[in-house]
Amino acid sequence: MIPATFTLTDSELASCQLSADRLSSMCRVLRDTGFVVIENAIDPRLVTQVKAEHDTALDGYLASRGGLAGLADKTFGTNHVGFFPPIVGAVAAEEIVANPFAIQIMHSAMADIRCSFIHTNTACPGSGYQPIHRDTPTLFGIHNAPTPIVHAVVNIPLIPFTLENGATEVWPGTHWIVDDCEADGALLEERARFFPSQRTVLPVGALVVRDLRMWHRGVPNPGTELRTMMAIVYQRAFVHEEACNIPQTTWDSWSEDTQKIFRFNDIVPDESHTQRAWY
Ligand SMILES: O=C(O)CCC(=O)C(=O)O
C-alpha cells in the first residue's frame, strides 16, 4: 500500500463528507508529498462502466489514426496514448468529474477551482518508459521560492494498477523543487537517481490527487490489457486554460456545484460536442 493512502469510513461514504480533521490530514499529505490517495472513493461498478465506454471511444479514435502504428513517434513515450474521451455517460458522472472527496481536498488546497481538461492516459501493451517529467512549470516562472499548489490532477485507475501492468512511478516531495528543471540541462533521470520513487499501485475505486508539479513517469506495461487512468486536471480559477465543450445533456445532469467548476467551458448541443486531440 502507498503510504499516502486513506480509506473512507462508512459514514464518510454515506454522507460524502470529510470531517475537518480528516480533510486537514489529507491536505497535509498532499502538501508534504505531492499526492494523496483515497483507496475507496468511487463505486467500482461505476469504474467498470467508465472503462467499457472509454475503451469503445478509444478504439474508435485509434482506428481513425491508423492504430498504435499510426501514432508511432507522435505519442509521449512509446505506446502511451493521451486521449480526450467524449464528456458523456459514465465518464461524465459527477462521482468521476467532480468526485466529492477529491473536490473537498482541492477546494481546501486551492480555494475556487475550475476544470477544462477531462483526459485519459493509457499505457498500451508494449509501452516503454516516458521521460521523467512534471506536467506544469512553476507559477509565474518563479524559481527561487516555493509557491502553493495551483494545479492538481485527479487520476482514477480503470483497472487495478500493479507493479506488473505499469502503475505510474512518482517521486514524492519533488513538487517543492522549483528550479528551472527544463532549462537546467540535467535530465530529471540524472537528478531522480538521488531520491526514492514510489509506484502508484491502486485498486479499482481508488483516486489520486496529485500536485501537477510532482516528477513522475509512465512505465512499461508488458501485459496484454490496456492500463488506463482518468487524468482530470483542475486549477485555481484565476488560471487560464483552453476551454473544452460540454454537451447540453451532460451539463443539465450536473449539480450547480459541478457546473461552477466547469463554468469557463462552452456548452453546446449534444450533436456538436467535440473533444480535443493531441495527434
Ligand atoms: O500513464 C501514466 O502512468 C503517466 C502518464 C503521464 O505522465 C503523461 O503522459 O504525462
The ligand as an SDF file (V2000), in Angstrom:
LIG
                    3D

 10  9  0  0  0  0  0  0  0  0999 V2000
    0.1940    6.9040  -17.7770 O   0  0  0  0  0  0  0  0  0  0  0  0
    0.9830    7.1600  -16.8650 C   0  0  0  0  0  0  0  0  0  0  0  0
    1.2690    6.3460  -15.9820 O   0  0  0  0  0  0  0  0  0  0  0  0
    1.6330    8.5250  -16.8040 C   0  0  0  0  0  0  0  0  0  0  0  0
    1.3050    9.3800  -17.9890 C   0  0  0  0  0  0  0  0  0  0  0  0
    1.9720   10.7250  -17.9650 C   0  0  0  0  0  0  0  0  0  0  0  0
    2.5760   11.1000  -17.0080 O   0  0  0  0  0  0  0  0  0  0  0  0
    1.8900   11.6170  -19.1350 C   0  0  0  0  0  0  0  0  0  0  0  0
    1.5260   11.1650  -20.2340 O   0  0  0  0  0  0  0  0  0  0  0  0
    2.2130   12.8230  -18.9620 O   0  0  0  0  0  0  0  0  0  0  0  0
  1  2  2  0
  2  3  1  0
  2  4  1  0
  4  5  1  0
  5  6  1  0
  6  7  2  0
  6  8  1  0
  8  9  2  0
  8 10  1  0
M  END
$$$$
